[in-house]
Amino acid sequence: MVTPESIRLNIAQSMATEHLSVSGDDGIHFEAVVVSDAFAGKSRVQRHQLVYQTLGDRMRQDIHALSMKTYTPEEWQKLQCKN
């Protein structure tokens, strides 16, 4: 069974992140917030593709839906200051 922690570990093992959280309680639908320098200069689609690459075949076989919010550290800092 897919868990938020197993998804978080997959991402963390393949991508350097400053912040990473994954939630979801039905084993099918998940939400992730990923903050990484790797997103600098990339479009939203390119950022999501980078995260999908860390999950490999799990995106096609195990994970039904993964909603993502992706930020650079600078974007994340600005967002945190607003809240």
MOPAC internal coordinates of N, CA, C and O (Angstrom, degrees):
PM7 1SCF
backbone

  N    0.0000 0     0.00 0     0.00 0    0    0    0
  C    1.4519 1     0.00 0     0.00 0    1    0    0
  C    1.5260 1   110.05 1     0.00 0    2    1    0
  O    1.2310 1   120.85 1   -41.03 1    3    2    1
  N    1.2915 1   115.99 1   138.97 1    3    2    1
  C    1.4619 1   121.79 1   178.92 1    5    3    2
  C    1.5273 1   108.62 1   -79.81 1    6    5    3
  O    1.2310 1   121.05 1   -45.48 1    7    6    5
  N    1.3256 1   115.60 1   134.52 1    7    6    5
  C    1.4585 1   121.24 1   176.78 1    9    7    6
  C    1.5238 1   109.34 1  -124.25 1   10    9    7
  O    1.2310 1   120.11 1   -21.84 1   11   10    9
  N    1.3244 1   117.40 1   158.16 1   11   10    9
  C    1.4652 1   118.89 1   175.24 1   13   11   10
  C    1.5278 1   111.74 1   -56.04 1   14   13   11
  O    1.2310 1   120.43 1   141.57 1   15   14   13
  N    1.3277 1   116.79 1   -38.43 1   15   14   13
  C    1.4673 1   120.42 1  -179.43 1   17   15   14
  C    1.5225 1   111.52 1   -65.18 1   18   17   15
  O    1.2310 1   119.56 1   141.08 1   19   18   17
  N    1.3298 1   118.44 1   -38.92 1   19   18   17
  C    1.4711 1   119.97 1   179.78 1   21   19   18
  C    1.5273 1   110.72 1   -66.80 1   22   21   19
  O    1.2310 1   120.26 1   143.79 1   23   22   21
  N    1.3249 1   117.10 1   -36.21 1   23   22   21
  C    1.4659 1   120.48 1   176.57 1   25   23   22
  C    1.5260 1   109.83 1   -67.89 1   26   25   23
  O    1.2310 1   120.84 1   135.62 1   27   26   25
  N    1.3358 1   115.99 1   -44.38 1   27   26   25
  C    1.4645 1   120.59 1   179.33 1   29   27   26
  C    1.5312 1   110.31 1   -58.79 1   30   29   27
  O    1.2310 1   120.29 1   136.66 1   31   30   29
  N    1.3194 1   117.04 1   -43.34 1   31   30   29
  C    1.4647 1   120.46 1   179.62 1   33   31   30
  C    1.5207 1   111.84 1   -63.82 1   34   33   31
  O    1.2310 1   119.93 1   138.22 1   35   34   33
  N    1.3348 1   117.74 1   -41.78 1   35   34   33
  C    1.4681 1   120.88 1   177.37 1   37   35   34
  C    1.5219 1   111.15 1   -58.04 1   38   37   35
  O    1.2310 1   120.72 1   132.44 1   39   38   37
  N    1.3153 1   116.24 1   -47.56 1   39   38   37
  C    1.4593 1   120.07 1  -179.38 1   41   39   38
  C    1.5198 1   110.69 1   -64.97 1   42   41   39
  O    1.2310 1   120.39 1   133.28 1   43   42   41
  N    1.3358 1   116.86 1   -46.72 1   43   42   41
  C    1.4673 1   121.79 1  -176.84 1   45   43   42
  C    1.5282 1   112.34 1   -63.19 1   46   45   43
  O    1.2310 1   120.00 1   146.52 1   47   46   45
  N    1.3126 1   117.60 1   -33.48 1   47   46   45
  C    1.4588 1   121.19 1  -179.39 1   49   47   46
  C    1.5233 1   113.00 1   -73.15 1   50   49   47
  O    1.2310 1   120.59 1   156.94 1   51   50   49
  N    1.3253 1   116.48 1   -23.06 1   51   50   49
  C    1.4635 1   120.24 1  -174.81 1   53   51   50
  C    1.5136 1   114.63 1  -111.16 1   54   53   51
  O    1.2310 1   120.15 1   172.89 1   55   54   53
  N    1.3430 1   117.32 1    -7.11 1   55   54   53
  C    1.4556 1   119.94 1  -174.42 1   57   55   54
  C    1.5249 1   109.60 1  -147.27 1   58   57   55
  O    1.2310 1   121.06 1   -47.56 1   59   58   57
  N    1.3205 1   115.57 1   132.44 1   59   58   57
  C    1.4692 1   119.47 1   175.73 1   61   59   58
  C    1.5262 1   108.66 1   -73.33 1   62   61   59
  O    1.2310 1   120.50 1   -53.25 1   63   62   61
  N    1.3283 1   116.65 1   126.75 1   63   62   61
  C    1.4535 1   120.87 1  -179.47 1   65   63   62
  C    1.5209 1   110.60 1  -130.11 1   66   65   63
  O    1.2310 1   121.01 1   -29.38 1   67   66   65
  N    1.3166 1   115.68 1   150.62 1   67   66   65
  C    1.4578 1   121.13 1   173.29 1   69   67   66
  C    1.5177 1   110.56 1   -93.43 1   70   69   67
  O    1.2310 1   121.04 1   152.07 1   71   70   69
  N    1.3102 1   115.62 1   -27.93 1   71   70   69
  C    1.4630 1   121.86 1   176.95 1   73   71   70
  C    1.5182 1   106.79 1  -148.43 1   74   73   71
  O    1.2310 1   120.89 1   -41.58 1   75   74   73
  N    1.3157 1   115.90 1   138.42 1   75   74   73
  C    1.4594 1   120.49 1  -179.98 1   77   75   74
  C    1.5205 1   108.39 1  -151.90 1   78   77   75
  O    1.2310 1   120.78 1   -59.92 1   79   78   77
  N    1.3188 1   116.12 1   120.08 1   79   78   77
  C    1.4591 1   120.06 1   174.42 1   81   79   78
  C    1.5165 1   108.95 1  -136.74 1   82   81   79
  O    1.2310 1   121.40 1   -37.82 1   83   82   81
  N    1.3219 1   114.92 1   142.18 1   83   82   81
  C    1.4619 1   121.42 1   178.15 1   85   83   82
  C    1.5207 1   107.33 1  -133.72 1   86   85   83
  O    1.2310 1   121.11 1   -46.98 1   87   86   85
  N    1.3239 1   115.48 1   133.02 1   87   86   85
  C    1.4591 1   119.75 1   177.99 1   89   87   86
  C    1.5194 1   109.64 1  -131.80 1   90   89   87
  O    1.2310 1   121.35 1   -15.75 1   91   90   89
  N    1.3079 1   115.03 1   164.25 1   91   90   89
  C    1.4559 1   122.59 1   179.28 1   93   91   90
  C    1.5122 1   108.46 1   151.06 1   94   93   91
  O    1.2310 1   120.62 1   -44.95 1   95   94   93
  N    1.3091 1   116.42 1   135.05 1   95   94   93
  C    1.4599 1   118.02 1  -174.93 1   97   95   94
  C    1.5272 1   114.59 1  -122.83 1   98   97   95
  O    1.2310 1   120.33 1  -173.04 1   99   98   97
  N    1.3391 1   116.98 1     6.96 1   99   98   97
  C    1.4600 1   117.64 1  -179.55 1  101   99   98
  C    1.5259 1   113.54 1  -109.75 1  102  101   99
  O    1.2310 1   119.99 1  -178.95 1  103  102  101
  N    1.3418 1   117.63 1     1.05 1  103  102  101
  C    1.4577 1   121.35 1   178.82 1  105  103  102
  C    1.5155 1   114.53 1    76.13 1  106  105  103
  O    1.2310 1   120.08 1  -176.55 1  107  106  105
  N    1.3272 1   117.45 1     3.45 1  107  106  105
  C    1.4644 1   121.53 1  -177.43 1  109  107  106
  C    1.5211 1   111.60 1  -128.36 1  110  109  107
  O    1.2310 1   120.37 1   135.06 1  111  110  109
  N    1.3267 1   116.89 1   -44.94 1  111  110  109
  C    1.4631 1   122.77 1  -176.57 1  113  111  110
  C    1.5298 1   109.54 1  -107.30 1  114  113  111
  O    1.2310 1   120.91 1   -50.53 1  115  114  113
  N    1.3306 1   115.86 1   129.47 1  115  114  113
  C    1.4595 1   120.59 1  -176.61 1  117  115  114
  C    1.5285 1   110.45 1  -133.91 1  118  117  115
  O    1.2310 1   121.51 1   -24.05 1  119  118  117
  N    1.3197 1   114.71 1   155.95 1  119  118  117
  C    1.4578 1   121.69 1   175.62 1  121  119  118
  C    1.5220 1   107.69 1  -128.26 1  122  121  119
  O    1.2310 1   120.93 1   -43.31 1  123  122  121
  N    1.3294 1   115.83 1   136.69 1  123  122  121
  C    1.4581 1   120.75 1  -179.47 1  125  123  122
  C    1.5208 1   110.54 1  -129.91 1  126  125  123
  O    1.2310 1   121.28 1   -36.37 1  127  126  125
  N    1.3194 1   115.16 1   143.63 1  127  126  125
  C    1.4576 1   122.39 1   169.45 1  129  127  126
  C    1.5182 1   105.57 1  -118.86 1  130  129  127
  O    1.2310 1   120.76 1   -59.69 1  131  130  129
  N    1.3263 1   116.15 1   120.31 1  131  130  129
  C    1.4586 1   121.40 1  -176.12 1  133  131  130
  C    1.5230 1   108.97 1  -125.89 1  134  133  131
  O    1.2310 1   121.06 1   -53.82 1  135  134  133
  N    1.3318 1   115.58 1   126.18 1  135  134  133
  C    1.4597 1   121.83 1   177.93 1  137  135  134
  C    1.5233 1   107.23 1  -118.21 1  138  137  135
  O    1.2310 1   120.67 1   -59.71 1  139  138  137
  N    1.3435 1   116.33 1   120.29 1  139  138  137
  C    1.4567 1   120.39 1  -176.21 1  141  139  138
  C    1.5216 1   111.87 1  -152.40 1  142  141  139
  O    1.2310 1   120.86 1   -35.42 1  143  142  141
  N    1.3196 1   115.96 1   144.58 1  143  142  141
  C    1.4640 1   121.53 1   172.47 1  145  143  142
  C    1.5284 1   111.22 1   -63.13 1  146  145  143
  O    1.2310 1   120.39 1   156.49 1  147  146  145
  N    1.3259 1   116.86 1   -23.51 1  147  146  145
  C    1.4680 1   121.21 1  -178.46 1  149  147  146
  C    1.5257 1   112.02 1   -62.91 1  150  149  147
  O    1.2310 1   119.91 1   162.78 1  151  150  149
  N    1.3369 1   117.78 1   -17.22 1  151  150  149
  C    1.4561 1   121.44 1  -178.49 1  153  151  150
  C    1.5263 1   113.63 1   -85.16 1  154  153  151
  O    1.2310 1   120.01 1   171.09 1  155  154  153
  N    1.3051 1   117.59 1    -8.91 1  155  154  153
  C    1.4689 1   121.00 1  -177.81 1  157  155  154
  C    1.5286 1   110.53 1   -57.42 1  158  157  155
  O    1.2310 1   120.95 1   -51.72 1  159  158  157
  N    1.3275 1   115.79 1   128.28 1  159  158  157
  C    1.4560 1   121.67 1   177.58 1  161  159  158
  C    1.5104 1   115.09 1    76.21 1  162  161  159
  O    1.2310 1   120.10 1  -173.59 1  163  162  161
  N    1.3334 1   117.41 1     6.41 1  163  162  161
  C    1.4596 1   121.13 1  -177.73 1  165  163  162
  C    1.5308 1   110.45 1  -105.43 1  166  165  163
  O    1.2310 1   121.11 1   -31.62 1  167  166  165
  N    1.3312 1   115.48 1   148.38 1  167  166  165
  C    1.4625 1   120.81 1   175.08 1  169  167  166
  C    1.5332 1   109.04 1   -74.05 1  170  169  167
  O    1.2310 1   120.81 1   -10.99 1  171  170  169
  N    1.3276 1   116.06 1   169.01 1  171  170  169
  C    1.4645 1   120.15 1   178.37 1  173  171  170
  C    1.5249 1   110.58 1   -59.68 1  174  173  171
  O    1.2310 1   119.91 1   138.18 1  175  174  173
  N    1.3213 1   117.78 1   -41.82 1  175  174  173
  C    1.4626 1   121.53 1   179.31 1  177  175  174
  C    1.5320 1   110.35 1   -62.19 1  178  177  175
  O    1.2310 1   120.12 1   134.60 1  179  178  177
  N    1.3257 1   117.38 1   -45.40 1  179  178  177
  C    1.4620 1   120.97 1   179.30 1  181  179  178
  C    1.5286 1   111.17 1   -62.88 1  182  181  179
  O    1.2310 1   120.16 1   141.92 1  183  182  181
  N    1.3173 1   117.29 1   -38.08 1  183  182  181
  C    1.4649 1   121.31 1   178.22 1  185  183  182
  C    1.5279 1   110.12 1   -63.26 1  186  185  183
  O    1.2310 1   120.81 1   134.67 1  187  186  185
  N    1.3188 1   116.05 1   -45.33 1  187  186  185
  C    1.4617 1   119.84 1  -179.98 1  189  187  186
  C    1.5237 1   110.59 1   -64.71 1  190  189  187
  O    1.2310 1   120.33 1   142.06 1  191  190  189
  N    1.3181 1   116.98 1   -37.94 1  191  190  189
  C    1.4584 1   120.62 1   177.99 1  193  191  190
  C    1.5263 1   111.07 1   -61.58 1  194  193  191
  O    1.2310 1   120.24 1   140.93 1  195  194  193
  N    1.3312 1   117.14 1   -39.07 1  195  194  193
  C    1.4640 1   120.73 1   177.40 1  197  195  194
  C    1.5243 1   110.97 1   -60.92 1  198  197  195
  O    1.2310 1   120.61 1   137.08 1  199  198  197
  N    1.3199 1   116.44 1   -42.92 1  199  198  197
  C    1.4695 1   119.97 1   179.16 1  201  199  198
  C    1.5249 1   109.96 1   -67.91 1  202  201  199
  O    1.2310 1   119.86 1   136.19 1  203  202  201
  N    1.3238 1   117.86 1   -43.81 1  203  202  201
  C    1.4646 1   120.95 1   178.21 1  205  203  202
  C    1.5241 1   110.88 1   -57.00 1  206  205  203
  O    1.2310 1   120.05 1   141.48 1  207  206  205
  N    1.3298 1   117.50 1   -38.52 1  207  206  205
  C    1.4629 1   121.03 1   179.10 1  209  207  206
  C    1.5173 1   111.43 1   -60.63 1  210  209  207
  O    1.2310 1   120.04 1   145.34 1  211  210  209
  N    1.3266 1   117.54 1   -34.66 1  211  210  209
  C    1.4656 1   119.98 1   179.94 1  213  211  210
  C    1.5270 1   111.55 1   -68.44 1  214  213  211
  O    1.2310 1   120.58 1   156.78 1  215  214  213
  N    1.3237 1   116.50 1   -23.22 1  215  214  213
  C    1.4677 1   121.02 1  -178.18 1  217  215  214
  C    1.5199 1   112.79 1   -95.01 1  218  217  215
  O    1.2310 1   120.31 1   165.08 1  219  218  217
  N    1.3214 1   117.00 1   -14.92 1  219  218  217
  C    1.4603 1   121.73 1   176.04 1  221  219  218
  C    1.5211 1   113.68 1    52.76 1  222  221  219
  O    1.2310 1   121.00 1    46.68 1  223  222  221
  N    1.3198 1   115.69 1  -133.32 1  223  222  221
  C    1.4662 1   122.13 1  -176.47 1  225  223  222
  C    1.5206 1   113.08 1   -66.68 1  226  225  223
  O    1.2310 1   120.01 1   162.94 1  227  226  225
  N    1.3262 1   117.59 1   -17.06 1  227  226  225
  C    1.4704 1   119.59 1   179.55 1  229  227  226
  C    1.5339 1   110.94 1   -59.56 1  230  229  227
  O    1.2310 1   120.22 1   148.88 1  231  230  229
  N    1.3430 1   117.18 1   -31.12 1  231  230  229
  C    1.4624 1   119.87 1   179.44 1  233  231  230
  C    1.5274 1   111.12 1   -67.18 1  234  233  231
  O    1.2310 1   119.96 1   149.37 1  235  234  233
  N    1.3043 1   117.68 1   -30.63 1  235  234  233
  C    1.4593 1   120.84 1  -179.39 1  237  235  234
  C    1.5285 1   111.96 1   -88.97 1  238  237  235
  O    1.2310 1   120.56 1   152.14 1  239  238  237
  N    1.3284 1   116.54 1   -27.86 1  239  238  237
  C    1.4581 1   119.56 1  -171.69 1  241  239  238
  C    1.5278 1   114.44 1  -107.84 1  242  241  239
  O    1.2310 1   119.92 1   137.08 1  243  242  241
  N    1.3204 1   117.75 1   -42.92 1  243  242  241
  C    1.4645 1   120.60 1  -168.92 1  245  243  242
  C    1.5257 1   114.56 1  -106.61 1  246  245  243
  O    1.2310 1   120.65 1   144.54 1  247  246  245
  N    1.3105 1   116.36 1   -35.46 1  247  246  245
  C    1.4651 1   120.61 1  -172.26 1  249  247  246
  C    1.5173 1   109.31 1  -100.75 1  250  249  247
  O    1.2310 1   120.89 1   -62.62 1  251  250  249
  N    1.3107 1   115.91 1   117.38 1  251  250  249
  C    1.4662 1   120.16 1  -178.01 1  253  251  250
  C    1.5308 1   111.11 1   -75.67 1  254  253  251
  O    1.2310 1   120.37 1   135.89 1  255  254  253
  N    1.3365 1   116.91 1   -44.11 1  255  254  253
  C    1.4641 1   120.32 1  -177.70 1  257  255  254
  C    1.5227 1   110.05 1  -149.29 1  258  257  255
  O    1.2310 1   121.33 1   -46.54 1  259  258  257
  N    1.3233 1   115.06 1   133.46 1  259  258  257
  C    1.4609 1   121.20 1   176.78 1  261  259  258
  C    1.5251 1   108.06 1  -132.33 1  262  261  259
  O    1.2310 1   120.77 1   -70.79 1  263  262  261
  N    1.3033 1   116.13 1   109.21 1  263  262  261
  C    1.4612 1   122.15 1   175.81 1  265  263  262
  C    1.5270 1   107.05 1   -89.59 1  266  265  263
  O    1.2310 1   120.58 1   -46.26 1  267  266  265
  N    1.3292 1   116.50 1   133.74 1  267  266  265
  C    1.4672 1   119.84 1  -175.76 1  269  267  266
  C    1.5095 1   112.70 1  -128.27 1  270  269  267
  O    1.2310 1   122.07 1   -34.13 1  271  270  269
  N    1.3151 1   113.64 1   145.87 1  271  270  269
  C    1.4532 1   122.33 1   165.80 1  273  271  270
  C    1.5171 1   104.75 1  -121.95 1  274  273  271
  O    1.2310 1   121.12 1   -57.52 1  275  274  273
  N    1.3335 1   115.47 1   122.48 1  275  274  273
  C    1.4676 1   120.63 1  -176.12 1  277  275  274
  C    1.5207 1   109.69 1  -121.05 1  278  277  275
  O    1.2310 1   121.07 1   -45.83 1  279  278  277
  N    1.3197 1   115.56 1   134.17 1  279  278  277
  C    1.4574 1   121.46 1  -176.67 1  281  279  278
  C    1.5213 1   110.78 1  -138.94 1  282  281  279
  O    1.2310 1   121.32 1   -29.36 1  283  282  281
  N    1.3229 1   115.07 1   150.64 1  283  282  281
  C    1.4635 1   119.61 1   165.59 1  285  283  282
  C    1.5291 1   106.24 1   -78.63 1  286  285  283
  O    1.2310 1   119.55 1   -16.36 1  287  286  285
  N    1.3286 1   118.46 1   163.64 1  287  286  285
  C    1.4613 1   119.65 1   177.28 1  289  287  286
  C    1.5330 1   112.63 1   -57.77 1  290  289  287
  O    1.2310 1   120.05 1   143.16 1  291  290  289
  N    1.3240 1   117.52 1   -36.84 1  291  290  289
  C    1.4608 1   121.06 1   179.14 1  293  291  290
  C    1.5303 1   111.46 1   -65.90 1  294  293  291
  O    1.2310 1   120.65 1   136.91 1  295  294  293
  N    1.3320 1   116.37 1   -43.09 1  295  294  293
  C    1.4647 1   120.55 1   177.94 1  297  295  294
  C    1.5313 1   110.43 1   -63.85 1  298  297  295
  O    1.2310 1   120.64 1   138.62 1  299  298  297
  N    1.3181 1   116.37 1   -41.38 1  299  298  297
  C    1.4565 1   121.86 1   179.46 1  301  299  298
  C    1.5305 1   110.92 1   -62.99 1  302  301  299
  O    1.2310 1   120.88 1   137.25 1  303  302  301
  N    1.3250 1   115.93 1   -42.75 1  303  302  301
  C    1.4698 1   120.77 1   179.41 1  305  303  302
  C    1.5254 1   110.35 1   -61.24 1  306  305  303
  O    1.2310 1   120.14 1   134.97 1  307  306  305
  N    1.3195 1   117.33 1   -45.03 1  307  306  305
  C    1.4635 1   121.32 1   179.17 1  309  307  306
  C    1.5307 1   110.47 1   -62.79 1  310  309  307
  O    1.2310 1   120.43 1   138.88 1  311  310  309
  N    1.3153 1   116.79 1   -41.12 1  311  310  309
  C    1.4539 1   121.04 1   179.45 1  313  311  310
  C    1.5283 1   110.66 1   -64.23 1  314  313  311
  O    1.2310 1   120.29 1   138.67 1  315  314  313
  N    1.3139 1   117.06 1   -41.33 1  315  314  313
  C    1.4617 1   120.76 1   179.71 1  317  315  314
  C    1.5171 1   112.24 1   -66.59 1  318  317  315
  O    1.2310 1   120.55 1   146.03 1  319  318  317
  N    1.3192 1   116.55 1   -33.97 1  319  318  317
  C    1.4723 1   120.94 1   179.06 1  321  319  318
  C    1.5296 1   111.00 1   -68.98 1  322  321  319
  O    1.2310 1   120.36 1   149.48 1  323  322  321
  N    1.3402 1   116.91 1   -30.52 1  323  322  321
  C    1.4682 1   120.62 1   179.80 1  325  323  322
  C    1.5198 1   111.39 1   -73.90 1  326  325  323
  O    1.2310 1   120.54 1   152.58 1  327  326  325
  N    1.3211 1   116.58 1   -27.42 1  327  326  325
  C    1.4743 1   120.08 1  -177.04 1  329  327  326
  C    1.4627 1   109.21 1   -91.20 1  330  329  327
  O    1.2310 1   120.10 1   180.00 1  331  330  329

